[in-house]
Amino acid sequence: METMKGLKRSHYCGELRESHIGEEVTLMGWVQRKRNLGGLIFVDLRDIKGIAQIVFDTDVSLEAFSKAEKLGSEYVIAIKGEVCERSSKNPNMETGNIEIFAKEIRVLSESQTPPIYIKDDDTVKEDLRLKYRYLDLRKPYMQKNLILRHKVANIVRNYLSDNNFLEVETPMLNKPTPEGARDYLVPSRVNPGKFFALPQSPQIFKQLLMVSGMDRYFQITKCFRDEDLRADRQPEFTQIDCELSFVEIDDIIEIMETMMQKVFKEALDVNVSVPFERITYKEAMEKFGSDKPDLRFGFEIQDISDVVKDCDFKVFSGAVANGGSVRGINVASYEDRFSRKNISKLEDFVKDYKAKGLAWIKITKDGINSPIAKFLGDDIVNNIVEKMSAKEGDLLLFVADKNQVVFNALGALRNEVAKRLEILDKNEYKLAWVTEFPLLEFDEDANRYVAMHHPFTSPMDEDIDKMETNPGEVRAKAYDLVLNGYELGGGSIRIFNSELQSKMFNLLGFSEEEAYEKFGFLLNAFKYGVPPHGGIAFGLDRLIMLLAKEDNIRQVIAFPKTQNASCLMTDAPAKADQNQLEELSIMLNLKED
């Protein structure tokens, strides 16, 4: 193999334009494609900036032509040559008006035939792509995603720095916590039998930084959660983490809206107007069945319980009598797109969300079409149609059950219907804040209240009196930023009063001793003057996924894990050496499959 000695890259492949015609340039990169036409060889040379066409001509350099004859796909080469106007222009390439006639070539590295194609429109299975991720990352669109990620991180870092935030690193080896998702545990060699936990978030440390007087903190940091994975979730992920002192909800929202506005403008040249829409949690659940609603389309949920509570159709009246509700969505103007077979598939879909079934009414040009109409009677059907503002061409879909089941099923259904109708526009960005979350939610398995966000979230001032009398109705000073059906980030104003924090721990079932055992270092810090403070954390991976118009978070992470939290490229996780286990005082007790 040859070396670069004496050669220095003058330009990137994708940078060259007609203004460079006549210049001598030195390019380096990978051979994307080679075409041998006898006396001429054309090579598409690729680097991170794009592709340039290189011409090897026997009249220019016989030696370079001879070397080019032996080139294969993904060979790494350096060439020196003159930029010329391209005889057959390619309007589909940014460099399509020029080509470089090579005077010299050096083969820096040869390549075996790659196991996957290095092109954007391949159909390679994801498992193979992840196994050869270093090849997959050569694809232009994958590199574009990572460049976008870098750009957004830079925009965020610069914005926060310009607004008096200090970037402070917090520890990766922490104390295991009892609340929230499962921790990833790290055994301690020097403290046998004891474990560190990788951070699920820097929550406690960033609050301690506020106690320390840092005033405004941020960190773009890795976090870890041992939980079930899905398309928008990974076991290790990156957060844009922020905390501010002497602020209230509106202060934090205003700063973060301006940051997001800047991200969209500078990264995508998209204008998003501020302030963003604000929706209370209650409104979000009742209208959209989700605390992260997609606002790009309608199909809002409507409650018809008052219309059907006394009807003869027991599925409806029974649900209301048992304290539940009957709610539906109006898939306006799309009745003709849903046959009985298609509706049957939607029924199977809602059953995944614990709904017992799906009732429907079509308003066709010939009148009402519905298998439940005969049980309801004309008057009630007409009242339902009126309540849901239905007209000819509309399809009404209903779920009757406990409220939570109804919300979950219809919330997922409205998204699924929009997806099947292909009405979701990835170029439309609907940002909104969801506010006034419940402070607590009841865990039936544990038979106690748990924090909806975390134990340090402050209740709304006007609801503090309800903490002992009606804890389920206490609202939190919490807020999530949602975008197109995804939660981008969430935060809250924190409890900074020791007495209120003790009351919160009480509600969560912690004794004073347990609270001090788990969070004593924070509670002790609170004895020495705590500023009112609050913060927020955004999922960088999820944000980039949406900005890049991808459907899977793995497309914007350099080396992601699979659905079962493994790395196909490195075969992690792997067995540890027995000597390592003994050194850590660990003995395995594996269950047989």
Secondary structure as UniProt FT lines:
FT   TURN            5..6
FT   HELIX           13..15
FT   HELIX           18..20
FT   TURN            21..22
FT   STRAND          24..36
FT   STRAND          40..47
FT   TURN            48..49
FT   STRAND          50..57
FT   TURN            58..60
FT   HELIX           62..69
FT   TURN            73..74
FT   STRAND          76..85
FT   TURN            91..92
FT   TURN            94..97
FT   STRAND          98..109
FT   TURN            120..121
FT   HELIX           126..131
FT   HELIX           133..136
FT   TURN            137..138
FT   HELIX           140..162
FT   TURN            163..164
FT   STRAND          166..167
FT   STRAND          185..187
FT   TURN            192..193
FT   STRAND          195..197
FT   HELIX           203..211
FT   TURN            212..213
FT   STRAND          216..224
FT   TURN            231..232
FT   STRAND          236..245
FT   HELIX           249..268
FT   STRAND          277..280
FT   HELIX           281..288
FT   STRAND          301..303
FT   HELIX           305..308
FT   TURN            309..310
FT   HELIX           314..321
FT   TURN            322..323
FT   STRAND          325..331
FT   TURN            332..333
FT   HELIX           335..337
FT   HELIX           340..351
FT   TURN            352..354
FT   STRAND          359..364
FT   TURN            365..366
FT   STRAND          367..369
FT   TURN            371..372
FT   HELIX           373..376
FT   HELIX           378..387
FT   TURN            388..389
FT   TURN            392..393
FT   STRAND          395..401
FT   HELIX           403..420
FT   TURN            421..422
FT   TURN            426..427
FT   STRAND          431..435
FT   STRAND          440..443
FT   TURN            444..447
FT   STRAND          448..451
FT   TURN            455..456
FT   HELIX           461..463
FT   TURN            464..465
FT   HELIX           466..469
FT   HELIX           471..473
FT   STRAND          475..476
FT   STRAND          478..483
FT   TURN            484..485
FT   STRAND          486..494
FT   HELIX           498..507
FT   TURN            508..509
FT   HELIX           512..525
FT   HELIX           526..528
FT   STRAND          533..539
FT   HELIX           540..547
FT   TURN            548..549
FT   HELIX           553..556
FT   TURN            563..564
FT   TURN            568..571
FT   HELIX           578..583
FT   TURN            584..585
//
